[in-house]
Amino acid sequence: MNDLPKFIKKEIEKMQEPLMPLFRKASKYGFWSLPFILFSFLNLISLLFFTSERNLGEIIFFAAAGAFGMALLRESKLQKKQIQVVIYHYILQRIAQSQLASEALKKKYMTRIKRQPAMTIRFFIGFLEEEHRGQGS
């Protein structure tokens, strides 16, 4: 992102502001899921294969800890999908509301984004560059 022009960096920063709570939430969930999963997995392996005594309470506890870790991981993935949806809608709205770009240019980029959502950011940068050059007027 360091090699992007200032006007593109400014637009990306504007886009990131409403996303920060979702980023933090997804990061927290992802960060805490790994210790729970590893803790439960290692202890369950230890209990099941390396000890002769099997305590049902411990097995249930470690299984529950692992399930909690998996739930956190799943929630982290859902938050990341939500971030992608918010970015997609923000970019479409930003393009539609542009007063510098022509209707043809807006339609061209909105169609591209709708056809290839995985390329949304790249198309948005292309739109911003054309808008900045004044070719969209």
C-alpha positions as CSV (number, residue, x, y, z in Angstrom):
1,M,0.0,0.0,0.0
2,N,3.0,2.3,0.4
3,D,3.4,2.7,-3.4
4,L,-0.2,3.9,-3.9
5,P,-0.9,7.6,-4.6
6,K,-2.2,9.7,-1.7
7,F,-5.7,10.1,-3.1
8,I,-6.1,6.3,-3.2
9,K,-4.7,5.9,0.4
10,K,-7.1,8.5,1.6
11,E,-10.1,6.6,0.1
12,I,-8.9,3.3,1.6
13,E,-8.5,5.0,5.0
14,K,-12.1,6.3,4.7
15,M,-13.3,2.8,3.9
16,Q,-11.4,1.3,6.9
17,E,-13.0,3.6,9.5
18,P,-16.3,1.8,9.7
19,L,-14.6,-1.6,9.4
20,M,-12.3,-1.2,12.4
21,P,-14.7,-2.7,15.0
22,L,-15.2,-5.7,12.7
23,F,-11.4,-6.1,12.2
24,R,-10.8,-6.0,15.9
25,K,-13.6,-8.5,16.6
26,A,-12.4,-10.9,13.9
27,S,-8.8,-10.6,15.1
28,K,-9.7,-11.3,18.8
29,Y,-11.8,-14.3,17.9
30,G,-9.1,-15.7,15.6
31,F,-6.3,-15.0,18.2
32,W,-8.1,-16.8,21.1
33,S,-9.4,-19.7,19.0
34,L,-6.0,-21.2,18.5
35,P,-5.0,-21.6,22.1
36,F,-8.3,-23.2,23.0
37,I,-8.1,-25.6,20.1
38,L,-4.4,-26.5,20.8
39,F,-5.0,-26.8,24.5
40,S,-7.9,-29.2,24.1
41,F,-6.4,-31.2,21.3
42,L,-3.1,-31.8,23.1
43,N,-4.8,-32.7,26.4
44,L,-7.3,-35.0,24.7
45,I,-4.5,-36.8,22.9
46,S,-2.6,-37.1,26.1
47,L,-5.6,-38.4,28.0
48,L,-6.7,-40.9,25.3
49,F,-3.3,-42.3,24.3
50,F,-0.7,-41.7,27.0
51,T,-2.6,-42.3,30.3
52,S,-4.1,-45.4,31.6
53,E,-6.8,-43.7,33.6
54,R,-9.5,-41.9,31.6
55,N,-11.6,-39.4,33.6
56,L,-14.8,-38.6,31.8
57,G,-15.0,-35.2,33.4
58,E,-11.6,-34.2,32.0
59,I,-12.5,-35.5,28.6
60,I,-15.7,-33.5,28.5
61,F,-13.9,-30.4,29.8
62,F,-11.2,-30.6,27.1
63,A,-13.8,-31.4,24.4
64,A,-15.8,-28.4,25.5
65,A,-12.7,-26.2,25.4
66,G,-12.0,-27.4,21.9
67,A,-15.6,-26.8,20.8
68,F,-15.4,-23.3,22.2
69,G,-12.2,-22.7,20.2
70,M,-13.8,-24.0,17.1
71,A,-16.8,-21.7,17.6
72,L,-14.4,-18.8,18.0
73,L,-12.7,-19.7,14.8
74,R,-16.0,-20.0,13.0
75,E,-17.1,-16.6,14.3
76,S,-13.8,-15.1,13.1
77,K,-14.4,-16.5,9.6
78,L,-18.0,-15.1,9.7
79,Q,-16.7,-11.7,10.7
80,K,-14.2,-11.7,7.8
81,K,-17.0,-12.5,5.4
82,Q,-19.0,-9.6,6.9
83,I,-16.0,-7.3,6.3
84,Q,-15.9,-8.4,2.7
85,V,-19.6,-7.6,2.3
86,V,-19.2,-4.2,3.9
87,I,-16.3,-3.4,1.6
88,Y,-18.2,-4.5,-1.4
89,H,-21.2,-2.4,-0.6
90,Y,-19.1,0.6,0.4
91,I,-17.2,0.6,-2.9
92,L,-20.4,0.2,-5.0
93,Q,-21.9,3.1,-3.1
94,R,-18.8,5.3,-3.4
95,I,-18.7,4.7,-7.2
96,A,-22.4,5.4,-7.5
97,Q,-22.1,8.7,-5.6
98,S,-19.1,10.0,-7.5
99,Q,-19.7,13.4,-8.9
100,L,-16.5,13.5,-10.9
101,A,-17.1,10.3,-13.0
102,S,-19.4,9.9,-15.9
103,E,-22.4,7.6,-15.7
104,A,-20.7,5.4,-18.3
105,L,-17.6,5.0,-16.2
106,K,-19.6,4.3,-13.1
107,K,-21.6,1.7,-14.8
108,K,-18.5,0.1,-16.3
109,Y,-16.8,-0.3,-12.9
110,M,-20.0,-1.3,-11.1
111,T,-20.6,-4.0,-13.7
112,R,-17.0,-5.3,-13.4
113,I,-17.2,-5.4,-9.6
114,K,-20.6,-7.3,-9.7
115,R,-19.2,-9.8,-12.2
116,Q,-15.9,-10.4,-10.4
117,P,-16.3,-9.6,-6.6
118,A,-12.9,-11.1,-5.8
119,M,-11.3,-8.2,-7.8
120,T,-13.3,-5.5,-6.1
121,I,-10.3,-3.6,-4.5
122,R,-8.3,-3.7,-7.8
123,F,-11.3,-2.4,-9.8
124,F,-11.9,0.3,-7.2
125,I,-8.3,1.5,-7.4
126,G,-8.7,1.6,-11.2
127,F,-11.8,3.6,-10.9
128,L,-10.2,6.0,-8.5
129,E,-7.3,6.5,-10.9
130,E,-9.6,7.2,-13.8
131,E,-11.7,9.5,-11.7
132,H,-8.6,11.3,-10.5
133,R,-7.2,11.7,-14.1
134,G,-10.5,13.3,-15.0
135,Q,-11.3,10.7,-17.7
136,G,-14.6,10.0,-16.1
137,S,-15.9,13.5,-16.6
